């Protein structure tokens, strides 16, 4: 029997779409376990993982979207993850709740992404802290815009607007015959 309840429902969950009306979601295979609501980087083989590359120019694919039907645990448990080899929905354009850690940015601010090459904690989380290239503390521009932070301060409602990514290209075909030379003059 339920003996208590909260009159303050959870505001949002990491990876929850805030406005699915004008969203573009692409599907990628993940190369490692991925949580909803983190920024993902595109690997050279076309798979995605939580942002963790070195340097400042990460090939960001978008934010992993929460899929409660894909979970074998409680629908919104904190341990919900996409397993390596799963197809993960990735928001490339739209509004979503993303994991947040660090800083206190104002609404409208551009956020960065944590992408430590040595520490797995907070990989792919958006942050209000400045960029860094130090080993283990890498933070790069995420090119997303903050709408607001949730009450607890661990989620950020962000606008994402990444361009379409060209797919893999095949081998170049044979060159055809050269056509006639046009008139001069």
C-alpha positions in Angstrom: 0.0 0.0 0.0 1.3 3.4 -0.9 1.7 5.5 2.2 3.3 8.7 0.8 3.6 10.6 -2.5 5.4 13.6 -3.8 3.5 16.8 -4.6 6.6 17.9 -6.6 6.9 15.6 -9.6 10.2 15.3 -11.4 10.6 18.2 -13.8 12.3 16.1 -16.5 14.6 13.2 -17.3 17.9 13.2 -19.1 17.3 12.6 -22.8 13.7 13.6 -22.6 12.5 15.6 -25.7 11.0 18.9 -24.6 9.3 19.7 -27.9 9.2 16.8 -30.4 7.3 18.9 -33.0 10.3 20.4 -34.7 13.0 17.8 -34.1 15.3 15.8 -36.3 16.5 12.5 -34.9 19.0 10.3 -36.6 19.9 6.7 -35.6 23.5 5.5 -34.9 25.0 2.4 -33.5 26.9 3.0 -30.3 30.4 1.7 -29.9 30.1 1.7 -26.0 27.4 1.9 -23.4 25.7 5.3 -23.6 23.3 7.0 -21.2 20.4 9.2 -22.4 21.0 12.9 -22.4 24.7 13.1 -23.3 26.4 14.6 -26.2 27.8 12.0 -28.5 30.7 12.2 -30.9 30.9 10.5 -34.2 33.6 7.9 -34.7 35.4 7.4 -38.0 33.6 4.1 -38.5 30.2 5.8 -38.2 29.4 4.7 -34.7 28.9 7.0 -31.7 30.1 7.2 -28.1 29.9 9.7 -25.3 32.2 12.7 -26.2 35.8 11.8 -25.2 38.1 12.8 -28.0 41.2 14.9 -27.5 41.5 18.4 -28.8 38.9 21.0 -29.3 37.2 20.1 -32.6 35.0 17.2 -31.7 32.8 15.7 -34.4 29.6 15.9 -32.4 26.6 13.9 -33.6 24.0 15.2 -31.2 22.3 14.2 -27.9 21.2 10.7 -27.0 17.4 10.5 -26.7 15.6 8.7 -23.8 13.7 5.6 -25.0 11.7 4.2 -22.1 10.4 1.2 -24.1 13.9 0.0 -24.8 14.7 -0.4 -21.1 14.5 -3.7 -19.2 14.5 -1.8 -15.9 12.1 0.7 -14.4 11.1 3.1 -17.2 13.1 6.1 -15.9 15.7 4.5 -13.7 19.0 6.2 -13.5 20.8 3.2 -14.8 19.0 3.1 -18.2 21.7 2.8 -20.9 22.0 1.9 -24.5 24.4 -1.1 -24.7 27.4 -1.3 -27.1 26.0 -2.3 -30.4 22.5 -0.9 -29.8 21.0 1.6 -32.2 20.6 4.9 -30.3 18.3 7.8 -31.3 20.3 11.0 -31.5 18.8 14.4 -31.6 20.5 16.6 -34.2 17.9 19.5 -34.1 15.4 20.3 -31.5 15.0 20.9 -27.7 16.0 18.2 -25.2 16.9 17.8 -21.5 20.6 17.0 -21.3 22.9 16.0 -18.4 24.5 19.1 -16.9 27.6 19.5 -14.6 29.4 22.7 -13.7 28.9 26.4 -13.8 25.9 28.6 -13.5 25.2 30.0 -17.0 22.3 32.3 -17.8 19.5 31.3 -20.2 20.6 31.9 -23.8 24.2 31.1 -23.1 26.2 28.8 -25.3 27.3 25.7 -23.4 30.4 23.5 -23.7 30.8 19.7 -23.4 33.0 17.7 -21.0 35.0 15.1 -23.0 37.8 13.8 -20.7 40.1 11.4 -22.5 41.0 9.7 -19.2 38.1 10.0 -16.8 34.7 8.6 -17.7 32.7 10.6 -15.2 30.6 13.4 -16.9 31.7 12.5 -20.4 29.2 14.1 -22.8 27.7 16.3 -20.1 27.0 19.9 -21.1 28.6 22.5 -18.8 28.8 26.2 -18.2 32.5 26.1 -17.4 35.2 27.3 -19.8 37.0 25.2 -22.4 40.1 23.3 -21.5 42.6 21.1 -23.3 44.3 19.6 -20.2 44.5 15.8 -20.1 41.6 14.5 -18.1 39.8 17.9 -18.0 39.0 18.4 -21.6 36.1 20.7 -22.3 35.1 21.9 -25.8 32.5 24.0 -27.4 29.2 22.1 -27.8 27.4 24.6 -30.0 24.2 24.2 -28.1 22.2 27.0 -26.4 20.8 26.9 -22.8 17.1 27.5 -22.3 17.1 26.8 -18.5 18.4 24.6 -15.8 16.1 22.3 -13.8 15.5 23.0 -10.1 18.1 20.4 -9.0 20.7 21.9 -11.4 21.7 18.6 -12.9 19.8 18.9 -16.2 19.8 21.6 -18.8 17.1 22.3 -21.3 19.1 23.0 -24.5 18.5 23.8 -28.1 20.5 21.7 -30.6 20.9 22.6 -34.2 23.6 20.5 -35.9 23.8 20.2 -39.6 23.1 17.0 -41.5 26.1 14.7 -41.6 27.1 13.3 -44.9 27.1 9.5 -44.9 30.1 7.3 -45.7 31.3 7.6 -49.2 32.2 4.7 -51.5 35.1 4.2 -53.8 35.4 6.6 -56.7 34.2 5.1 -60.0 36.1 4.9 -63.3 36.6 8.2 -65.2 34.5 8.4 -68.3 35.7 9.5 -71.8 36.6 13.1 -72.3 34.1 15.0 -74.3 34.9 17.3 -77.3 36.6 20.6 -76.8 34.2 23.6 -77.2 34.7 26.5 -79.5 37.3 29.2 -78.6 37.2 32.9 -79.0 
